[in-house]
Amino acid sequence: MSSDRKRDSSRSGGEDDDYEVREIHALTPPSPPARSGAARSSSLSESEASSEQFTTMSREFNALILAGSTMPVGDEEAGGLGRIQEEAAVAETNPLAIVPDGHPFEAVPSRRRLTAAPPGDGAVEEVSLEIVKKEEVESKISAWQTAKVAKINNRFKREDVTINGWESEQVEKAAVVLKKVERKLEEKRARALERMRNEMAKARRKAEEKRASAEAKRAGKVARVLDMANLMRALGRCP
């Protein structure tokens, strides 16, 4: 029983080892056995692929050296490094490689994240564009303000002219009414003066009449007294 268990465990361990080896090291599917001519052609193709890979690696290395020698300072340096890293990451990625689930490939960094800030000329252009936009907005605001103020002033002038015309009309109406009142007052004054004059003349006439009647009465009484006095003298009698 123990020997059977050991055999089973050895078989299971062997199967596990085979599974791990296939998962880690089997980068390409195993090629089927072929004839000697096919083996020679495959070896030639592999040698050509390795030589091409070597040439591409040497070219990339030379490109890295040139990029490091001509690398700018500041934001441009960050942009250049980002581009170099992106190219290196793209070159090293092998879509046919078999990798265990615990260690997946990292996502290839996008160009948007690797692109650095714009260079100095771009910043100057942005600042100049902002200044131009600000000046344009300021000019539009000034033009709008001038147009609004001119419109308000013109409206005020029209209202002022209307008010002046209304004032003149009201003054003329008041002057006409005043003239009418003055004319009526003059007529009333003339009538009142005429009436007063007539009353004064009438009073004078009445006074003359009363004076004449009083004078006549006085004269009659005086004449009667004189007659009685003469009669009494003639008779020799006392009054």
MDAnalysis code that builds the backbone (N, CA, C; Angstrom):
import MDAnalysis as mda
import numpy as np

u = mda.Universe.empty(717, n_residues=239, atom_resindex=np.repeat(np.arange(239), 3), trajectory=True)
u.add_TopologyAttr("name", ["N", "CA", "C"] * 239)
u.add_TopologyAttr("resid", np.arange(1, 240))
u.add_TopologyAttr("resname", ["MET", "SER", "SER", "ASP", "ARG", "LYS", "ARG", "ASP", "SER", "SER", "ARG", "SER", "GLY", "GLY", "GLU", "ASP", "ASP", "ASP", "TYR", "GLU", "VAL", "ARG", "GLU", "ILE", "HIS", "ALA", "LEU", "THR", "PRO", "PRO", "SER", "PRO", "PRO", "ALA", "ARG", "SER", "GLY", "ALA", "ALA", "ARG", "SER", "SER", "SER", "LEU", "SER", "GLU", "SER", "GLU", "ALA", "SER", "SER", "GLU", "GLN", "PHE", "THR", "THR", "MET", "SER", "ARG", "GLU", "PHE", "ASN", "ALA", "LEU", "ILE", "LEU", "ALA", "GLY", "SER", "THR", "MET", "PRO", "VAL", "GLY", "ASP", "GLU", "GLU", "ALA", "GLY", "GLY", "LEU", "GLY", "ARG", "ILE", "GLN", "GLU", "GLU", "ALA", "ALA", "VAL", "ALA", "GLU", "THR", "ASN", "PRO", "LEU", "ALA", "ILE", "VAL", "PRO", "ASP", "GLY", "HIS", "PRO", "PHE", "GLU", "ALA", "VAL", "PRO", "SER", "ARG", "ARG", "ARG", "LEU", "THR", "ALA", "ALA", "PRO", "PRO", "GLY", "ASP", "GLY", "ALA", "VAL", "GLU", "GLU", "VAL", "SER", "LEU", "GLU", "ILE", "VAL", "LYS", "LYS", "GLU", "GLU", "VAL", "GLU", "SER", "LYS", "ILE", "SER", "ALA", "TRP", "GLN", "THR", "ALA", "LYS", "VAL", "ALA", "LYS", "ILE", "ASN", "ASN", "ARG", "PHE", "LYS", "ARG", "GLU", "ASP", "VAL", "THR", "ILE", "ASN", "GLY", "TRP", "GLU", "SER", "GLU", "GLN", "VAL", "GLU", "LYS", "ALA", "ALA", "VAL", "VAL", "LEU", "LYS", "LYS", "VAL", "GLU", "ARG", "LYS", "LEU", "GLU", "GLU", "LYS", "ARG", "ALA", "ARG", "ALA", "LEU", "GLU", "ARG", "MET", "ARG", "ASN", "GLU", "MET", "ALA", "LYS", "ALA", "ARG", "ARG", "LYS", "ALA", "GLU", "GLU", "LYS", "ARG", "ALA", "SER", "ALA", "GLU", "ALA", "LYS", "ARG", "ALA", "GLY", "LYS", "VAL", "ALA", "ARG", "VAL", "LEU", "ASP", "MET", "ALA", "ASN", "LEU", "MET", "ARG", "ALA", "LEU", "GLY", "ARG", "CYS", "PRO"])
u.atoms.positions = np.array([
    [0.833, -1.205, 0.000],
    [0.000, 0.000, 0.000],
    [0.857, 1.240, 0.000],
    [1.886, 1.253, 0.855],
    [2.768, 2.424, 0.913],
    [3.509, 2.609, -0.387],
    [3.920, 1.512, -1.006],
    [4.609, 1.623, -2.293],
    [3.685, 2.176, -3.360],
    [2.397, 1.756, -3.312],
    [1.429, 2.278, -4.277],
    [1.214, 3.765, -4.080],
    [1.139, 4.151, -2.791],
    [0.966, 5.589, -2.515],
    [2.162, 6.376, -3.007],
    [3.390, 5.841, -2.788],
    [4.589, 6.539, -3.250],
    [4.581, 6.663, -4.757],
    [4.167, 5.572, -5.433],
    [4.103, 5.624, -6.895],
    [3.101, 6.671, -7.369],
    [1.916, 6.674, -6.693],
    [0.900, 7.671, -7.088],
    [1.395, 9.078, -6.863],
    [2.060, 9.260, -5.702],
    [2.573, 10.613, -5.416],
    [3.651, 11.005, -6.395],
    [4.535, 10.038, -6.747],
    [5.591, 10.345, -7.717],
    [4.995, 10.675, -9.070],
    [3.921, 9.917, -9.463],
    [3.253, 10.211, -10.737],
    [2.607, 11.599, -10.706],
    [1.900, 11.888, -9.596],
    [1.256, 13.224, -9.512],
    [2.283, 14.325, -9.501],
    [3.425, 14.091, -8.779],
    [4.490, 15.095, -8.776],
    [5.091, 15.276, -10.132],
    [5.257, 14.188, -10.846],
    [5.788, 14.284, -12.200],
    [4.876, 15.033, -13.115],
    [3.561, 14.745, -12.977],
    [2.599, 15.472, -13.805],
    [2.612, 16.959, -13.486],
    [2.735, 17.284, -12.169],
    [2.793, 18.706, -11.793],
    [4.022, 19.360, -12.357],
    [5.182, 18.639, -12.269],
    [6.412, 19.215, -12.808],
    [6.284, 19.436, -14.296],
    [5.682, 18.453, -15.011],
    [5.509, 18.616, -16.446],
    [4.598, 19.788, -16.746],
    [3.554, 19.966, -15.961],
    [2.610, 21.077, -16.189],
    [3.291, 22.412, -15.969],
    [4.123, 22.489, -14.899],
    [4.844, 23.743, -14.643],
    [5.846, 24.026, -15.739],
    [6.548, 23.041, -16.217],
    [7.541, 23.254, -17.268],
    [6.857, 23.712, -18.536],
    [5.734, 23.077, -18.898],
    [5.017, 23.485, -20.092],
    [4.491, 24.917, -19.965],
    [4.039, 25.294, -18.784],
    [3.450, 26.644, -18.602],
    [4.511, 27.729, -18.632],
    [5.697, 27.464, -18.110],
    [6.720, 28.509, -17.971],
    [7.580, 28.589, -19.213],
    [8.051, 27.434, -19.726],
    [9.102, 27.447, -20.735],
    [8.602, 27.207, -22.135],
    [7.370, 26.838, -22.301],
    [6.888, 26.570, -23.657],
    [6.467, 27.870, -24.293],
    [7.440, 28.666, -24.790],
    [7.152, 29.954, -25.401],
    [6.538, 29.781, -26.773],
    [6.906, 28.761, -27.471],
    [6.366, 28.503, -28.806],
    [5.865, 27.065, -28.845],
    [4.839, 26.784, -29.636],
    [4.345, 25.400, -29.716],
    [5.397, 24.471, -30.292],
    [5.497, 23.277, -29.771],
    [6.532, 22.336, -30.273],
    [6.274, 21.979, -31.725],
    [7.355, 21.998, -32.474],
    [7.225, 21.681, -33.901],
    [7.185, 20.168, -34.096],
    [6.393, 19.679, -35.023],
    [6.332, 18.235, -35.272],
    [7.621, 17.740, -35.899],
    [7.912, 16.533, -35.715],
    [9.150, 15.986, -36.341],
    [9.057, 16.044, -37.856],
    [10.131, 16.498, -38.444],
    [10.160, 16.653, -39.900],
    [11.401, 15.962, -40.442],
    [11.515, 16.065, -41.749],
    [12.655, 15.442, -42.400],
    [13.895, 16.274, -42.185],
    [14.997, 15.795, -42.631],
    [16.269, 16.488, -42.414],
    [16.314, 17.795, -43.178],
    [15.723, 17.827, -44.372],
    [15.718, 19.080, -45.143],
    [14.934, 20.166, -44.453],
    [13.763, 19.768, -43.894],
    [12.967, 20.752, -43.151],
    [13.704, 21.228, -41.934],
    [14.458, 20.316, -41.247],
    [15.226, 20.727, -40.061],
    [16.288, 21.730, -40.440],
    [16.941, 21.471, -41.600],
    [17.958, 22.430, -42.032],
    [17.355, 23.795, -42.333],
    [16.197, 23.775, -43.012],
    [15.565, 25.075, -43.338],
    [15.137, 25.810, -42.081],
    [14.623, 25.023, -41.061],
    [14.214, 25.683, -39.822],
    [15.409, 26.257, -39.093],
    [16.540, 25.518, -39.117],
    [17.741, 26.047, -38.461],
    [18.227, 27.298, -39.166],
    [18.151, 27.310, -40.502],
    [18.553, 28.510, -41.232],
    [17.643, 29.683, -40.908],
    [16.334, 29.400, -40.857],
    [15.403, 30.500, -40.543],
    [15.633, 31.033, -39.139],
    [15.939, 30.094, -38.183],
    [16.216, 30.541, -36.821],
    [17.471, 31.385, -36.771],
    [18.506, 30.981, -37.535],
    [19.740, 31.776, -37.546],
    [19.493, 33.147, -38.165],
    [18.694, 33.155, -39.248],
    [18.382, 34.459, -39.854],
    [17.585, 35.337, -38.892],
    [16.619, 34.738, -38.166],
    [15.822, 35.525, -37.213],
    [16.688, 36.070, -36.102],
    [17.664, 35.215, -35.623],
    [18.542, 35.699, -34.551],
    [19.431, 36.823, -35.049],
    [19.918, 36.702, -36.319],
    [20.749, 37.783, -36.861],
    [19.945, 39.068, -37.029],
    [18.705, 38.904, -37.513],
    [17.858, 40.100, -37.643],
    [17.565, 40.716, -36.280],
    [17.323, 39.855, -35.261],
    [17.078, 40.379, -33.919],
    [18.307, 41.111, -33.403],
    [19.499, 40.555, -33.691],
    [20.726, 41.211, -33.257],
    [20.886, 42.573, -33.924],
    [20.614, 42.617, -35.235],
    [20.737, 43.902, -35.942],
    [19.742, 44.927, -35.404],
    [18.509, 44.465, -35.144],
    [17.515, 45.407, -34.593],
    [17.927, 45.890, -33.218],
    [18.505, 44.978, -32.391],
    [18.967, 45.388, -31.065],
    [20.106, 46.382, -31.174],
    [21.014, 46.156, -32.118],
    [22.122, 47.103, -32.286],
    [21.605, 48.459, -32.762],
    [20.637, 48.432, -33.661],
    [20.050, 49.700, -34.113],
    [19.372, 50.439, -32.964],
    [18.620, 49.679, -32.134],
    [17.968, 50.315, -30.990],
    [18.990, 50.877, -30.013],
    [20.074, 50.135, -29.805],
    [21.115, 50.628, -28.902],
    [21.745, 51.901, -29.443],
    [22.039, 51.920, -30.754],
    [22.583, 53.141, -31.362],
    [21.607, 54.305, -31.257],
    [20.325, 53.990, -31.459],
    [19.316, 55.056, -31.337],
    [19.263, 55.593, -29.921],
    [19.390, 54.679, -28.923],
    [19.402, 55.129, -27.530],
    [20.599, 56.013, -27.249],
    [21.763, 55.643, -27.790],
    [22.971, 56.453, -27.583],
    [22.796, 57.829, -28.202],
    [22.273, 57.868, -29.441],
    [22.052, 59.164, -30.096],
    [21.037, 59.999, -29.337],
    [19.981, 59.353, -28.860],
    [18.968, 60.100, -28.107],
    [19.540, 60.648, -26.814],
    [20.422, 59.877, -26.131],
    [21.032, 60.380, -24.902],
    [21.992, 61.516, -25.163],
    [22.732, 61.468, -26.297],
    [23.661, 62.564, -26.598],
    [22.939, 63.834, -26.991],
    [21.814, 63.706, -27.681],
    [21.047, 64.893, -28.114],
    [19.847, 65.141, -27.229],
    [19.888, 64.648, -26.009],
    [18.711, 64.779, -25.126],
    [18.614, 66.217, -24.631],
    [17.456, 66.898, -24.796],
    [17.292, 68.272, -24.295],
    [17.089, 68.271, -22.788],
    [16.998, 69.458, -22.235],
    [16.865, 69.663, -20.786],
    [15.454, 70.101, -20.484],
    [14.905, 69.652, -19.353],
    [13.597, 70.138, -18.908],
    [12.481, 69.253, -19.414],
    [11.421, 69.926, -19.874],
    [10.233, 69.218, -20.336],
    [10.504, 68.397, -21.584],
    [11.410, 68.923, -22.467],
    [11.728, 68.178, -23.675],
    [12.405, 66.855, -23.338],
    [13.256, 66.866, -22.272],
    [13.924, 65.622, -21.848],
    [12.906, 64.593, -21.407],
    [11.915, 65.053, -20.620],
    [10.890, 64.114, -20.171],
    [10.113, 63.542, -21.346],
    [9.806, 64.417, -22.329],
    [9.090, 63.932, -23.506],
    [9.902, 62.914, -24.280],
    [11.248, 63.173, -24.432],
    [12.090, 62.237, -25.154],
    [12.203, 60.905, -24.451],
    [12.381, 60.969, -23.098],
    [12.455, 59.717, -22.341],
    [11.165, 58.929, -22.455],
    [10.040, 59.656, -22.421],
    [8.756, 58.971, -22.557],
    [8.643, 58.267, -23.890],
    [9.087, 58.928, -24.950],
    [9.012, 58.306, -26.267],
    [9.935, 57.088, -26.357],
    [11.176, 57.204, -25.775],
    [12.122, 56.084, -25.822],
    [11.577, 54.896, -25.050],
    [11.013, 55.164, -23.858],
    [10.447, 54.074, -23.069],
    [9.305, 53.406, -23.811],
    [8.509, 54.227, -24.495],
    [7.382, 53.653, -25.220],
    [7.870, 52.741, -26.333],
    [8.889, 53.215, -27.095],
    [9.404, 52.384, -28.171],
    [10.013, 51.097, -27.625],
    [10.756, 51.214, -26.487],
    [11.379, 50.023, -25.910],
    [10.328, 49.036, -25.446],
    [9.253, 49.579, -24.821],
    [8.200, 48.689, -24.339],
    [7.516, 47.992, -25.499],
    [7.277, 48.724, -26.578],
    [6.629, 48.116, -27.736],
    [7.529, 47.074, -28.375],
    [8.876, 47.357, -28.396],
    [9.796, 46.418, -29.030],
    [9.938, 45.134, -28.225],
    [9.899, 45.229, -26.883],
    [10.110, 44.063, -26.042],
    [8.848, 43.234, -25.855],
    [7.693, 43.711, -26.219],
    [6.449, 42.972, -26.012],
    [6.356, 41.823, -27.005],
    [6.090, 40.626, -26.479],
    [5.960, 39.436, -27.331],
    [4.559, 38.882, -27.140],
    [3.662, 39.044, -28.098],
    [2.293, 38.578, -27.899],
    [2.156, 37.062, -27.874],
    [3.195, 36.299, -28.345],
    [3.113, 34.843, -28.378],
    [3.671, 34.187, -27.133],
    [4.217, 34.986, -26.194],
    [4.817, 34.396, -24.995],
    [3.739, 33.892, -24.066],
    [3.993, 32.717, -23.409],
    [3.063, 32.130, -22.445],
    [3.556, 32.493, -21.059],
    [2.735, 33.153, -20.322],
    [3.130, 33.683, -19.013],
    [2.139, 33.169, -18.005],
    [2.542, 32.810, -16.789],
    [1.580, 32.373, -15.762],
    [0.650, 33.491, -15.372],
    [-0.504, 33.087, -14.800],
    [-1.540, 34.056, -14.444],
    [-1.104, 35.009, -13.350],
    [-0.180, 34.581, -12.477],
    [0.228, 35.436, -11.363],
    [1.071, 36.610, -11.783],
    [1.680, 36.577, -12.982],
    [2.554, 37.667, -13.424],
    [2.151, 38.091, -14.828],
    [1.063, 38.797, -14.982],
    [0.660, 39.236, -16.331],
    [1.522, 40.383, -16.804],
    [1.490, 40.610, -18.135],
    [2.214, 41.746, -18.690],
    [1.600, 43.045, -18.211],
    [2.428, 44.011, -17.952],
    [1.925, 45.344, -17.628],
    [1.395, 46.002, -18.898],
    [0.385, 46.774, -18.710],
    [-0.212, 47.455, -19.870],
    [0.785, 48.415, -20.470],
    [0.782, 48.481, -21.797],
    [1.694, 49.397, -22.478],
    [1.268, 50.820, -22.182],
    [2.171, 51.632, -21.675],
    [1.771, 53.017, -21.354],
    [1.322, 53.744, -22.595],
    [0.245, 54.487, -22.442],
    [-0.329, 55.221, -23.572],
    [0.501, 56.444, -23.886],
    [0.314, 56.914, -25.096],
    [1.057, 58.097, -25.520],
    [0.622, 59.345, -24.770],
    [-0.650, 59.372, -24.379],
    [-1.128, 60.564, -23.671],
    [-0.434, 60.728, -22.332],
    [-0.188, 59.561, -21.617],
    [0.480, 59.672, -20.331],
    [1.971, 59.901, -20.486],
    [2.573, 59.356, -21.568],
    [4.009, 59.514, -21.736],
    [4.398, 60.853, -22.320],
    [3.476, 61.507, -23.021],
    [3.810, 62.807, -23.599],
    [4.014, 63.810, -22.488],
    [5.094, 64.536, -22.562],
    [5.409, 65.519, -21.521],
    [4.741, 66.839, -21.837],
    [5.038, 67.813, -20.998],
    [4.467, 69.146, -21.192],
    [4.979, 69.756, -22.481],
    [4.246, 70.660, -23.083],
    [4.701, 71.282, -24.336],
    [5.980, 72.060, -24.114],
    [6.784, 72.207, -25.153],
    [8.042, 72.945, -25.002],
    [7.799, 74.413, -24.734],
    [8.911, 75.151, -24.591],
    [8.808, 76.573, -24.250],
    [8.100, 77.381, -25.313],
    [8.340, 77.061, -26.600],
    [7.668, 77.807, -27.666],
    [6.161, 77.640, -27.587],
    [5.705, 76.426, -27.285],
    [4.262, 76.206, -27.149],
    [3.683, 77.011, -26.002],
    [4.431, 77.084, -24.873],
    [3.941, 77.882, -23.738],
    [3.849, 79.352, -24.116],
    [4.877, 79.835, -24.836],
    [4.841, 81.245, -25.263],
    [3.670, 81.486, -26.198],
    [3.436, 80.532, -27.115],
    [2.297, 80.685, -28.026],
    [0.980, 80.682, -27.267],
    [0.867, 79.798, -26.250],
    [-0.362, 79.781, -25.449],
    [-0.548, 81.094, -24.711],
    [0.548, 81.620, -24.129],
    [0.454, 82.908, -23.420],
    [0.058, 84.013, -24.375],
    [0.681, 84.019, -25.575],
    [0.317, 85.050, -26.551],
    [-1.132, 84.909, -26.995],
    [-1.594, 83.671, -27.165],
    [-3.002, 83.467, -27.531],
    [-3.923, 83.946, -26.427],
    [-3.549, 83.668, -25.174],
    [-4.367, 84.158, -24.058],
    [-4.401, 85.678, -24.036],
    [-3.235, 86.306, -24.283],
    [-3.191, 87.776, -24.299],
    [-4.061, 88.316, -25.424],
    [-3.972, 87.688, -26.600],
    [-4.788, 88.145, -27.733],
    [-6.270, 87.980, -27.433],
    [-6.629, 86.820, -26.829],
    [-8.042, 86.609, -26.477],
    [-8.502, 87.632, -25.451],
    [-7.628, 87.912, -24.463],
    [-7.982, 88.897, -23.435],
    [-8.168, 90.278, -24.049],
    [-7.242, 90.660, -24.956],
    [-7.380, 91.960, -25.621],
    [-8.638, 92.005, -26.475],
    [-8.937, 90.890, -27.146],
    [-10.156, 90.858, -27.964],
    [-11.400, 91.020, -27.099],
    [-11.408, 90.316, -25.956],
    [-12.550, 90.450, -25.038],
    [-12.646, 91.873, -24.512],
    [-11.488, 92.460, -24.163],
    [-11.488, 93.836, -23.650],
    [-11.989, 94.816, -24.702],
    [-11.555, 94.625, -25.954],
    [-12.026, 95.513, -27.021],
    [-13.521, 95.356, -27.255],
    [-14.013, 94.112, -27.199],
    [-15.457, 93.902, -27.358],
    [-16.234, 94.551, -26.227],
    [-15.705, 94.433, -24.998],
    [-16.383, 95.058, -23.850],
    [-16.384, 96.574, -24.000],
    [-15.244, 97.148, -24.428],
    [-15.178, 98.603, -24.613],
    [-16.151, 99.063, -25.698],
    [-16.206, 98.314, -26.807],
    [-17.146, 98.681, -27.870],
    [-18.584, 98.578, -27.389],
    [-18.891, 97.507, -26.655],
    [-20.252, 97.361, -26.102],
    [-20.578, 98.492, -25.145],
    [-19.608, 98.851, -24.280],
    [-19.834, 99.941, -23.329],
    [-20.072, 101.260, -24.066],
    [-19.234, 101.544, -25.075],
    [-19.392, 102.788, -25.828],
    [-20.741, 102.837, -26.527],
    [-21.138, 101.709, -27.135],
    [-22.436, 101.675, -27.826],
    [-23.585, 101.879, -26.851],
    [-23.518, 101.235, -25.693],
    [-24.591, 101.377, -24.708],
    [-24.665, 102.804, -24.177],
    [-23.495, 103.400, -23.861],
    [-23.484, 104.777, -23.348],
    [-24.012, 105.744, -24.400],
    [-23.595, 105.553, -25.668],
    [-24.101, 106.419, -26.735],
    [-25.610, 106.263, -26.905],
    [-26.089, 105.037, -26.818],
    [-27.530, 104.797, -26.929],
    [-28.285, 105.471, -25.793],
    [-27.752, 105.363, -24.571],
    [-28.404, 106.005, -23.419],
    [-28.389, 107.517, -23.572],
    [-27.250, 108.077, -24.029],
    [-27.163, 109.530, -24.206],
    [-28.137, 110.016, -25.279],
    [-28.220, 109.288, -26.389],
    [-29.165, 109.676, -27.440],
    [-30.608, 109.613, -26.950],
    [-30.911, 108.560, -26.192],
    [-32.268, 108.460, -25.639],
    [-32.549, 109.609, -24.668],
    [-31.547, 109.982, -23.854],
    [-31.728, 111.102, -22.932],
    [-31.928, 112.411, -23.689],
    [-31.168, 112.579, -24.787],
    [-31.336, 113.802, -25.575],
    [-32.738, 113.874, -26.171],
    [-33.214, 112.742, -26.694],
    [-34.577, 112.741, -27.240],
    [-35.606, 113.037, -26.150],
    [-35.426, 112.443, -24.985],
    [-36.345, 112.723, -23.883],
    [-36.253, 114.181, -23.448],
    [-35.025, 114.734, -23.460],
    [-34.858, 116.140, -23.083],
    [-35.571, 117.056, -24.066],
    [-35.442, 116.738, -25.368],
    [-36.147, 117.545, -26.368],
    [-37.655, 117.440, -26.167],
    [-38.129, 116.225, -25.901],
    [-39.567, 116.045, -25.661],
    [-40.021, 116.821, -24.437],
    [-39.220, 116.777, -23.379],
    [-39.576, 117.505, -22.145],
    [-39.574, 119.007, -22.390],
    [-38.581, 119.486, -23.142],
    [-38.538, 120.924, -23.440],
    [-39.755, 121.347, -24.264],
    [-40.127, 120.526, -25.247],
    [-41.322, 120.846, -26.028],
    [-42.578, 120.856, -25.175],
    [-42.697, 119.853, -24.289],
    [-43.866, 119.821, -23.393],
    [-43.878, 121.031, -22.468],
    [-42.695, 121.419, -21.980],
    [-42.617, 122.593, -21.103],
    [-43.049, 123.857, -21.842],
    [-42.551, 124.024, -23.064],
    [-42.931, 125.207, -23.847],
    [-44.436, 125.225, -24.107],
    [-44.990, 124.062, -24.431],
    [-46.428, 123.991, -24.673],
    [-47.226, 124.358, -23.432],
    [-46.793, 123.822, -22.279],
    [-47.508, 124.138, -21.039],
    [-47.380, 125.616, -20.683],
    [-46.196, 126.194, -20.921],
    [-46.009, 127.627, -20.636],
    [-46.894, 128.469, -21.544],
    [-46.961, 128.091, -22.815],
    [-47.832, 128.831, -23.732],
    [-49.296, 128.729, -23.309],
    [-49.712, 127.517, -22.921],
    [-51.091, 127.366, -22.459],
    [-51.355, 128.222, -21.230],
    [-50.405, 128.214, -20.283],
    [-50.583, 129.022, -19.075],
    [-50.615, 130.507, -19.409],
    [-49.785, 130.931, -20.366],
    [-49.785, 132.342, -20.756],
    [-51.119, 132.729, -21.390],
    [-51.664, 131.830, -22.221],
    [-52.968, 132.108, -22.834],
    [-54.049, 132.223, -21.768],
    [-54.021, 131.298, -20.809],
    [-55.015, 131.356, -19.725],
    [-54.848, 132.635, -18.921],
    [-53.606, 133.024, -18.646],
    [-53.359, 134.256, -17.889],
    [-53.860, 135.478, -18.649],
    [-53.628, 135.477, -19.955],
    [-54.135, 136.601, -20.748],
    [-55.655, 136.651, -20.718],
    [-56.282, 135.479, -20.806],
    [-57.744, 135.458, -20.726],
    [-58.214, 135.995, -19.388],
    [-57.550, 135.553, -18.323],
    [-57.934, 136.020, -16.987],
    [-57.704, 137.519, -16.868],
    [-56.558, 137.974, -17.385],
    [-56.291, 139.414, -17.326],
    [-57.332, 140.198, -18.125],
    [-57.693, 139.673, -19.285],
    [-58.715, 140.350, -20.075],
    [-60.051, 140.369, -19.336],
    [-60.383, 139.247, -18.749],
    [-61.623, 139.220, -17.971],
    [-61.544, 140.183, -16.790],
    [-60.381, 140.194, -16.157],
    [-60.222, 141.123, -15.033],
    [-60.313, 142.574, -15.493],
    [-59.742, 142.853, -16.643],
    [-59.843, 144.214, -17.174],
    [-61.302, 144.572, -17.459],
    [-61.999, 143.617, -18.059],
    [-63.419, 143.886, -18.327],
    [-64.188, 144.096, -17.025],
    [-63.932, 143.218, -16.056],
    [-64.602, 143.387, -14.767],
    [-64.210, 144.714, -14.116],
    [-62.963, 145.057, -14.229],
    [-62.511, 146.329, -13.638],
    [-63.174, 147.514, -14.329],
    [-63.269, 147.415, -15.639],
    [-63.929, 148.509, -16.370],
    [-65.402, 148.611, -15.979],
    [-66.039, 147.448, -15.906],
    [-67.447, 147.484, -15.503],
    [-67.602, 148.006, -14.073],
    [-66.708, 147.552, -13.206],
    [-66.788, 148.023, -11.820],
    [-66.518, 149.526, -11.738],
    [-65.561, 149.984, -12.515],
    [-65.266, 151.419, -12.509],
    [-66.435, 152.228, -13.060],
    [-67.039, 151.735, -14.112],
    [-68.203, 152.410, -14.670],
    [-69.352, 152.418, -13.672],
    [-69.521, 151.303, -13.030],
    [-70.583, 151.243, -12.029],
    [-70.312, 152.242, -10.896],
    [-69.084, 152.298, -10.437],
    [-68.744, 153.232, -9.363],
    [-68.935, 154.677, -9.811],
    [-68.559, 154.947, -11.044],
    [-68.754, 156.309, -11.541],
    [-70.249, 156.658, -11.618],
    [-71.015, 155.716, -12.089],
    [-72.462, 155.965, -12.161],
    [-73.052, 156.189, -10.767],
    [-72.639, 155.372, -9.836],
    [-73.130, 155.536, -8.478],
    [-72.690, 156.889, -7.894],
    [-71.479, 157.304, -8.182],
    [-71.007, 158.595, -7.690],
    [-71.824, 159.746, -8.300],
    [-72.115, 159.642, -9.584],
    [-72.927, 160.685, -10.231],
    [-74.343, 160.698, -9.672],
    [-74.875, 159.524, -9.472],
    [-76.207, 159.435, -8.895],
    [-76.233, 160.030, -7.496],
    [-75.213, 159.750, -6.715],
    [-75.142, 160.302, -5.363],
    [-75.033, 161.821, -5.423],
    [-74.276, 162.320, -6.380],
    [-74.163, 163.760, -6.503],
    [-75.518, 164.378, -6.883],
    [-76.195, 163.741, -7.812],
    [-77.500, 164.272, -8.210],
    [-78.488, 164.276, -7.033],
    [-78.492, 163.178, -6.306],
    [-79.384, 163.116, -5.154],
    [-78.999, 164.172, -4.114],
    [-77.742, 164.363, -3.922],
    [-77.300, 165.361, -2.960],
    [-77.714, 166.761, -3.407],
    [-77.602, 167.030, -4.701],
    [-78.029, 168.328, -5.214],
    [-79.533, 168.512, -5.023],
    [-80.271, 167.472, -5.302],
    [-81.722, 167.564, -5.130],
    [-82.075, 167.801, -3.657],
    [-81.460, 167.041, -2.782],
    [-81.723, 167.226, -1.366],
    [-81.283, 168.619, -0.905],
    [-80.185, 169.056, -1.420],
    [-79.716, 170.385, -1.047],
    [-80.695, 171.469, -1.558],
    [-81.160, 171.280, -2.741],
    [-82.112, 172.262, -3.304],
    [-83.436, 172.287, -2.514],
    [-83.897, 171.079, -2.166],
    [-85.139, 171.016, -1.391],
    [-84.947, 171.618, -0.002],
    [-83.841, 171.385, 0.588],
    [-83.562, 171.950, 1.897],
    [-83.433, 173.460, 1.801],
    [-82.839, 173.949, 0.732],
    [-82.716, 175.400, 0.534],
    [-84.090, 176.034, 0.311],
    [-84.908, 175.311, -0.388],
    [-86.259, 175.841, -0.617],
    [-87.043, 175.875, 0.686],
    [-86.950, 174.870, 1.446],
    [-87.627, 174.866, 2.741],
    [-87.093, 176.002, 3.624],
    [-85.826, 176.171, 3.622],
    [-85.250, 177.251, 4.429],
    [-85.757, 178.634, 3.946],
    [-85.733, 178.778, 2.655],
    [-86.196, 180.072, 2.127],
    [-87.681, 180.307, 2.468],
    [-88.499, 179.295, 2.374],
    [-89.918, 179.436, 2.697],
    [-90.129, 179.751, 4.165],
    [-89.442, 179.069, 5.006],
    [-89.553, 179.332, 6.434],
    [-89.068, 180.761, 6.774],
    [-87.987, 181.157, 6.174],
    [-87.473, 182.511, 6.434],
    [-88.476, 183.572, 5.944],
    [-89.055, 183.332, 4.817],
    [-90.047, 184.278, 4.289],
    [-91.270, 184.316, 5.189],
    [-91.725, 183.232, 5.695],
    [-92.874, 183.213, 6.612],
    [-92.549, 183.981, 7.906],
    [-91.370, 183.758, 8.417],
    [-90.978, 184.468, 9.646],
    [-90.935, 185.985, 9.383],
    [-90.421, 186.379, 8.271],
    [-90.355, 187.809, 7.950],
    [-91.770, 188.393, 7.795],
    [-92.643, 187.647, 7.174],
    [-94.022, 188.123, 7.019],
    [-94.704, 188.283, 8.380],
    [-94.530, 187.336, 9.257],
    [-95.140, 187.409, 10.566],
    [-94.534, 188.575, 11.366],
    [-93.268, 188.805, 11.214],
    [-92.628, 189.901, 11.920],
    [-93.161, 191.241, 11.405],
    [-93.323, 191.386, 10.117],
    [-93.864, 192.608, 9.560],
    [-95.316, 192.805, 10.008],
    [-96.102, 191.748, 10.067],
    [-97.482, 191.853, 10.516],
    [-97.535, 192.268, 11.972],
    [-96.741, 191.743, 12.778],
    [-96.717, 192.066, 14.186],
    [-96.253, 193.510, 14.370],
    [-95.343, 194.010, 13.593],
    [-94.939, 195.403, 13.673],
    [-96.119, 196.321, 13.269],
    [-96.789, 195.850, 12.282],
    [-97.893, 196.685, 11.834],
    [-99.017, 196.728, 12.870],
    [-99.316, 195.724, 13.510],
    [-100.346, 195.666, 14.519],
    [-99.819, 196.152, 15.886],
    [-98.621, 196.166, 16.048],
    [-98.035, 196.574, 17.333],
    [-98.216, 195.529, 18.406],
    [-98.312, 194.339, 17.988],
    [-98.487, 193.261, 18.957],
    [-97.151, 192.547, 19.155],
    [-97.000, 191.958, 20.363],
    [-95.798, 191.159, 20.646],
    [-96.056, 189.751, 20.200],
    [-95.002, 189.090, 19.808],
    [-95.178, 187.714, 19.369],
    [-95.504, 186.785, 20.553],
])
